[in-house]
Amino acid sequence: MTATTVTTTVPSTAPTTVPPFDAPSLPAVRTGDAYGLSHLDAVESEAVHIFREVAGEFERPVILFSGGKDSIVMLHLALKAFAPAPLPFSLLHVDTGHNFPEVLDYRDRVVAEHGLRLHVARVQDFIDDGRLRERPDGTRNPLQTVPLLDAITTGRYDAVFGGGRRDEEKARAKERVFSLRDEFGAWDPRRQRPELWSLYNGRHAPGEHVRVFPLSNWTELDVWQYIQRENIALPEIYYAHHREVFARNGMWLAPGDWGGPRADEQLETRLVRYRTVGDMSCTGAVESTAATVESVIAEIAASRLTERGATRADDKLSEAAMEDRKREGYF
């Protein structure tokens, strides 16, 4: 009897490759015969890669954390990048002394909740010992540079994570993900390296350090959509609430010890929210009824002004205000 050979033919419609074992758990969308990440998954993946790259290249990284939405998202990504291990970086906040109380309370709650290490560099300490002087306009945002550079030197940090995004302001649009700073903390655009194919060069000389921006390619809308997807809690200041404010230079500013309002400025109670938070003396509120994440997203999608362009007086001092400060060592 002759043996019969049975041949099985794979249909041409069958996939030619087997997806990874964890593919079903990824929030992927099918594109033709390949799997592609959604936009939020792509920027999240990039940020996680940046955090892990820094952990492998540098000895003493630190995360700038103020309790603002961008630093909150950045911390969320960092925790996600190394879970279930503890965060291998400490946090650093440059406190102007004029920060919003709600934001500082949130900062301290998050640090306690996750058992993190927080170092605070206080502008007031530098004013008290004569290393800095108060500005006539009362704003302390430009005064953050000296305490920041002092904290970097004291802590021997060689990589400093910041929450800057390229869509915020034209000087930040020039920034690389790995931004080399010299021994004085200054930024020189001519010394920045190309970052082709997401290859990051962290090489630096003794005394220099690198500022790292994991959210560089995110937009304000991306940040809020990610906050919605990940169910990230924020300080209530980001949502519409009734608050006493006064008008100055076309902005609604909050009263405080920093010097506002003046005798000719009238306090009013208005329904406002903040798109960005910083020093109270230069961070304006916007009139808004957006009290939920969904309504904030809808409001931002319809806006034609960047968050800093609409709410930061310190960026309006000159056309090159941000770039000048970056050259001095600012964020």
C-alpha positions as CSV (number, residue, x, y, z in Angstrom):
1,M,0.0,0.0,0.0
2,T,1.3,3.4,-1.0
3,A,1.4,6.1,1.8
4,T,-0.7,9.2,1.1
5,T,0.9,12.6,1.7
6,V,-1.4,15.3,3.0
7,T,-0.4,18.9,2.3
8,T,-2.0,21.7,4.2
9,T,-2.1,25.1,2.4
10,V,-2.3,28.3,4.5
11,P,-5.0,30.6,3.1
12,S,-3.5,33.8,1.6
13,T,-5.7,35.8,3.9
14,A,-4.0,34.5,7.1
15,P,-1.6,36.8,8.9
16,T,2.0,36.2,8.0
17,T,3.3,37.1,11.5
18,V,2.1,36.4,15.0
19,P,1.6,39.5,17.1
20,P,3.4,39.7,20.4
21,F,1.8,37.9,23.3
22,D,0.8,41.1,25.0
23,A,-0.6,42.7,21.9
24,P,-4.3,42.2,22.8
25,S,-3.8,44.3,26.0
26,L,-2.4,47.3,24.0
27,P,-4.9,50.1,23.2
28,A,-4.0,49.7,19.5
29,V,-6.0,50.4,16.3
30,R,-5.9,48.1,13.3
31,T,-4.4,49.8,10.2
32,G,-4.4,47.5,7.2
33,D,-2.4,44.4,8.1
34,A,-0.3,46.2,10.8
35,Y,-1.0,47.4,14.3
36,G,-0.6,51.1,15.0
37,L,-0.7,53.0,18.2
38,S,-3.2,55.9,18.8
39,H,-1.7,59.4,19.0
40,L,-1.8,59.4,22.8
41,D,-0.2,56.0,23.0
42,A,2.5,57.2,20.7
43,V,3.4,60.3,22.7
44,E,3.2,58.3,26.0
45,S,5.5,55.7,24.6
46,E,8.0,58.3,23.5
47,A,8.0,60.0,27.0
48,V,8.4,56.6,28.7
49,H,11.4,55.9,26.4
50,I,12.9,59.2,27.3
51,F,12.6,58.6,31.1
52,R,14.2,55.2,30.7
53,E,17.0,56.5,28.5
54,V,17.9,59.2,31.1
55,A,17.9,56.6,33.8
56,G,20.4,54.6,31.8
57,E,22.7,57.5,30.7
58,F,22.9,59.8,33.8
59,E,23.9,59.4,37.4
60,R,21.7,62.0,39.2
61,P,18.6,63.0,37.4
62,V,15.9,65.2,39.0
63,I,12.3,66.0,38.0
64,L,11.1,69.7,38.3
65,F,7.7,69.4,40.0
66,S,5.6,72.4,40.8
67,G,2.1,70.9,41.0
68,G,1.2,72.3,37.6
69,K,-0.6,70.2,35.1
70,D,2.5,69.5,32.9
71,S,4.7,68.5,35.8
72,I,1.8,66.3,37.1
73,V,1.5,64.5,33.8
74,M,5.3,64.2,33.6
75,L,5.4,62.6,37.1
76,H,2.6,60.3,36.1
77,L,4.6,59.1,33.1
78,A,7.7,58.7,35.2
79,L,5.9,56.5,37.7
80,K,4.5,54.5,34.9
81,A,7.9,54.1,33.2
82,F,9.4,52.3,36.3
83,A,6.4,50.6,37.9
84,P,6.3,48.5,40.0
85,A,9.7,49.8,41.1
86,P,9.9,53.1,43.0
87,L,10.7,56.2,41.1
88,P,14.5,56.4,40.8
89,F,14.6,60.2,40.8
90,S,13.9,62.9,43.4
91,L,11.8,66.0,42.7
92,L,12.8,69.6,42.8
93,H,10.6,72.7,43.1
94,V,11.7,76.3,42.8
95,D,9.2,78.1,45.1
96,T,8.8,81.8,44.3
97,G,6.9,82.4,47.5
98,H,4.0,83.7,45.4
99,N,2.6,80.3,44.3
100,F,-1.1,79.5,44.5
101,P,-1.9,77.8,47.8
102,E,-4.0,75.2,46.1
103,V,-1.1,74.1,43.9
104,L,1.3,73.8,46.8
105,D,-1.2,71.8,48.8
106,Y,-1.6,69.4,45.8
107,R,2.2,69.2,45.5
108,D,2.6,68.1,49.1
109,R,-0.3,65.6,48.9
110,V,1.2,63.9,45.8
111,V,4.7,63.7,47.4
112,A,3.3,62.1,50.5
113,E,1.0,59.7,48.6
114,H,3.9,58.2,46.6
115,G,6.6,58.5,49.2
116,L,8.7,60.7,47.0
117,R,11.7,62.9,47.8
118,L,11.1,66.6,47.3
119,H,13.7,69.3,47.4
120,V,12.5,72.9,47.6
121,A,14.6,75.9,46.5
122,R,13.0,79.0,47.9
123,V,13.4,82.4,46.2
124,Q,12.7,84.1,49.5
125,D,15.9,82.6,51.1
126,F,18.0,84.2,48.3
127,I,16.2,87.6,48.9
128,D,16.8,87.3,52.6
129,D,20.5,86.8,52.3
130,G,21.0,89.4,49.6
131,R,21.8,87.1,46.7
132,L,18.6,88.4,44.9
133,R,16.6,91.6,45.0
134,E,12.9,92.1,44.6
135,R,11.8,93.5,41.3
136,P,9.9,96.8,41.1
137,D,6.9,95.0,39.5
138,G,6.7,92.4,42.3
139,T,7.0,89.4,40.0
140,R,9.4,86.7,41.1
141,N,9.2,84.4,38.1
142,P,12.5,85.8,36.5
143,L,14.2,85.4,40.0
144,Q,13.9,81.6,39.8
145,T,17.0,81.1,37.7
146,V,19.6,81.7,40.5
147,P,17.9,79.3,43.0
148,L,17.4,76.7,40.2
149,L,21.1,76.8,39.2
150,D,22.2,76.7,42.9
151,A,20.0,73.7,43.5
152,I,21.4,71.9,40.5
153,T,25.0,72.6,41.6
154,T,24.3,71.6,45.2
155,G,22.5,68.4,44.3
156,R,25.0,67.6,41.6
157,Y,22.2,66.9,39.2
158,D,23.4,66.0,35.7
159,A,19.9,65.7,34.1
160,V,16.9,67.9,34.9
161,F,13.5,67.0,33.6
162,G,11.2,69.9,32.7
163,G,7.6,70.0,31.5
164,G,8.2,72.4,28.6
165,R,6.4,71.8,25.4
166,R,7.2,73.1,21.9
167,D,3.7,74.4,21.3
168,E,3.8,76.8,24.3
169,E,6.2,79.5,23.0
170,K,8.5,80.1,20.1
171,A,11.7,79.9,22.1
172,R,10.6,76.5,23.5
173,A,9.8,75.4,19.9
174,K,13.6,75.5,19.3
175,E,14.4,73.3,22.2
176,R,15.7,69.8,21.8
177,V,14.4,66.9,23.9
178,F,17.9,66.7,25.4
179,S,19.0,70.4,25.8
180,L,22.6,70.8,26.7
181,R,23.4,73.6,29.3
182,D,26.9,74.9,29.9
183,E,28.6,75.2,33.3
184,F,26.6,78.4,34.0
185,G,23.3,76.7,33.1
186,A,23.0,78.8,29.9
187,W,21.3,77.5,26.7
188,D,23.2,78.0,23.5
189,P,21.1,77.0,20.4
190,R,24.3,76.5,18.4
191,R,25.5,73.7,20.7
192,Q,22.4,71.6,20.5
193,R,22.7,68.2,18.9
194,P,20.5,66.6,16.2
195,E,18.0,64.0,17.4
196,L,17.3,61.9,14.4
197,W,15.4,58.6,14.9
198,S,14.8,59.5,18.6
199,L,18.5,59.0,19.3
200,Y,19.5,61.2,22.3
201,N,23.0,62.3,23.1
202,G,23.5,63.0,26.8
203,R,27.2,63.5,26.6
204,H,28.3,66.5,28.6
205,A,31.5,67.9,30.2
206,P,32.0,68.2,34.0
207,G,30.0,71.1,35.3
208,E,27.5,71.0,32.4
209,H,24.1,69.3,32.6
210,V,21.2,68.4,30.3
211,R,17.6,69.6,30.5
212,V,15.3,66.9,29.4
213,F,11.8,67.6,28.1
214,P,9.7,64.4,27.7
215,L,6.6,66.4,26.7
216,S,8.3,68.3,23.9
217,N,6.1,66.9,21.2
218,W,2.8,67.1,23.2
219,T,0.3,69.9,22.8
220,E,-1.9,71.4,25.4
221,L,-4.8,69.4,24.0
222,D,-2.8,66.2,24.2
223,V,-2.1,66.9,27.9
224,W,-5.8,67.3,28.7
225,Q,-6.9,64.3,26.6
226,Y,-4.2,62.3,28.5
227,I,-5.5,63.6,31.8
228,Q,-8.9,62.5,30.8
229,R,-7.9,59.0,29.7
230,E,-5.7,58.3,32.7
231,N,-8.1,59.9,35.1
232,I,-5.4,62.1,36.6
233,A,-6.5,64.4,39.5
234,L,-5.5,68.1,39.2
235,P,-5.7,71.1,41.5
236,E,-9.2,72.6,41.3
237,I,-7.6,75.9,40.1
238,Y,-7.6,74.4,36.6
239,Y,-11.4,74.2,36.5
240,A,-13.9,77.0,36.5
241,H,-14.5,78.5,40.0
242,H,-15.5,81.8,41.5
243,R,-12.5,83.8,42.5
244,E,-11.6,87.4,43.4
245,V,-9.5,88.9,40.6
246,F,-8.5,92.3,39.3
247,A,-7.6,93.6,35.8
248,R,-4.1,94.6,34.9
249,N,-2.6,94.9,31.4
250,G,-5.5,92.9,29.9
251,M,-5.2,90.0,32.4
252,W,-7.2,88.8,35.4
253,L,-4.7,88.5,38.3
254,A,-5.3,87.1,41.8
255,P,-4.6,89.4,44.8
256,G,-1.8,88.5,47.1
257,D,1.2,89.7,49.2
258,W,3.2,90.2,45.9
259,G,1.7,93.6,45.4
260,G,-1.8,93.4,44.0
261,P,-4.2,95.1,43.7
262,R,-3.0,98.7,43.7
263,A,-5.2,101.5,44.9
264,D,-6.6,102.1,41.4
265,E,-7.4,98.4,40.8
266,Q,-10.8,97.1,41.7
267,L,-11.3,93.5,43.0
268,E,-14.1,91.6,41.3
269,T,-15.5,88.1,41.8
270,R,-15.6,86.3,38.5
271,L,-16.0,82.7,37.2
272,V,-12.5,81.8,36.0
273,R,-10.0,79.0,35.6
274,Y,-6.3,78.8,34.9
275,R,-4.7,77.3,31.8
276,T,-1.3,77.4,33.4
277,V,-0.1,78.2,36.9
278,G,3.1,79.9,38.1
279,D,3.9,83.0,40.1
280,M,0.6,84.7,41.1
281,S,2.0,88.1,40.0
282,C,2.3,87.1,36.3
283,T,-0.2,84.3,35.8
284,G,-3.6,85.4,34.6
285,A,-6.9,83.6,34.8
286,V,-9.3,83.2,31.9
287,E,-13.0,83.7,32.1
288,S,-14.6,80.2,31.7
289,T,-17.5,77.9,32.5
290,A,-15.4,74.8,31.9
291,A,-15.8,72.9,35.2
292,T,-15.0,69.4,33.9
293,V,-12.2,67.7,31.9
294,E,-14.6,67.3,28.9
295,S,-15.6,71.0,28.9
296,V,-11.9,72.1,29.2
297,I,-11.0,69.9,26.2
298,A,-13.8,71.5,24.2
299,E,-12.7,75.0,25.2
300,I,-9.0,74.4,24.3
301,A,-9.9,72.8,20.9
302,A,-11.7,76.0,20.0
303,S,-9.0,78.4,21.3
304,R,-6.6,80.2,19.0
305,L,-4.2,81.4,21.7
306,T,-1.5,79.3,23.4
307,E,-1.8,79.0,27.1
308,R,1.2,81.1,27.8
309,G,0.2,83.7,25.2
310,A,-3.1,84.1,26.9
311,T,-2.1,84.0,30.5
312,R,1.6,84.8,31.2
313,A,2.6,88.4,31.6
314,D,6.3,87.6,32.0
315,D,6.4,86.4,28.4
316,K,5.1,89.8,27.2
317,L,8.0,91.8,28.5
318,S,9.7,91.6,25.1
319,E,9.5,89.6,21.9
320,A,12.5,87.5,23.1
321,A,11.7,87.4,26.8
322,M,11.7,83.6,27.1
323,E,14.7,83.1,24.9
324,D,16.7,85.7,26.9
325,R,15.8,83.9,30.2
326,K,16.8,80.5,28.7
327,R,20.2,81.9,27.8
328,E,20.6,82.8,31.5
329,G,19.7,79.4,32.7
330,Y,15.9,79.5,33.0
331,F,13.7,76.4,32.4
